[in-house]
Amino acid sequence: MDPLRMGEAVVQDLRNGETLRGAAGFSLLCRQIPAYWPFLRLRIPALRRRVEREFSGCASNGGSLD
């Protein structure tokens, strides 16, 4: 796995050890937590882009630590 960027979120699937980034990681979280099941509609392009942006950390969008 590549080094993480500051603020990047990743999810590890403990069943097989796979590490998922971005929308794929968020989707795994949603499948495991019943309260998040409504968010499984990541097939909506605008929502998927938003999740990718939020999970990718500061380096990808010029975010600051303020």
C-alpha positions as CSV (number, residue, x, y, z in Angstrom):
1,M,0.0,0.0,0.0
2,D,1.2,3.5,-0.8
3,P,2.0,5.9,2.1
4,L,-1.1,7.8,3.4
5,R,-1.5,11.5,2.8
6,M,-2.3,13.7,5.7
7,G,-6.0,13.4,6.5
8,E,-6.6,10.5,4.2
9,A,-9.0,7.8,5.5
10,V,-8.6,4.1,4.7
11,V,-10.5,1.0,5.8
12,Q,-9.1,-2.4,6.3
13,D,-11.3,-5.4,5.6
14,L,-10.4,-7.7,8.5
15,R,-11.8,-10.8,6.7
16,N,-9.1,-10.7,4.0
17,G,-6.7,-8.0,5.0
18,E,-7.5,-5.8,2.0
19,T,-7.1,-2.0,2.5
20,L,-9.6,0.1,0.8
21,R,-9.4,3.9,0.0
22,G,-12.0,6.5,-0.9
23,A,-15.5,5.5,-1.8
24,A,-14.7,1.8,-1.7
25,G,-13.6,2.1,1.9
26,F,-16.7,4.1,2.8
27,S,-18.9,1.6,1.1
28,L,-17.4,-1.2,3.2
29,L,-18.1,0.8,6.4
30,C,-21.7,1.3,5.3
31,R,-22.2,-2.4,4.6
32,Q,-21.0,-3.2,8.2
33,I,-23.0,-0.6,10.1
34,P,-26.8,-0.8,9.8
35,A,-27.3,2.9,10.6
36,Y,-25.2,3.7,7.5
37,W,-27.2,1.5,5.0
38,P,-28.9,4.5,3.4
39,F,-25.5,5.7,2.3
40,L,-25.0,2.6,0.2
41,R,-26.3,4.6,-2.7
42,L,-22.8,5.6,-3.7
43,R,-23.7,4.9,-7.3
44,I,-24.9,8.5,-7.4
45,P,-21.9,10.3,-9.1
46,A,-22.1,13.5,-7.1
47,L,-22.2,11.6,-3.8
48,R,-19.4,9.4,-4.8
49,R,-17.2,12.4,-5.8
50,R,-17.9,14.0,-2.4
51,V,-16.9,10.8,-0.5
52,E,-13.7,10.5,-2.6
53,R,-12.9,14.2,-1.9
54,E,-13.5,13.8,1.9
55,F,-11.6,10.5,2.3
56,S,-8.6,11.6,0.2
57,G,-7.1,14.0,2.7
58,C,-5.6,17.4,2.5
59,A,-3.0,16.8,-0.2
60,S,-5.6,16.3,-3.0
61,N,-7.6,19.5,-2.6
62,G,-5.3,22.0,-0.9
63,G,-7.1,21.7,2.5
64,S,-5.5,23.2,5.6
65,L,-5.2,22.0,9.1
66,D,-6.9,25.1,10.6
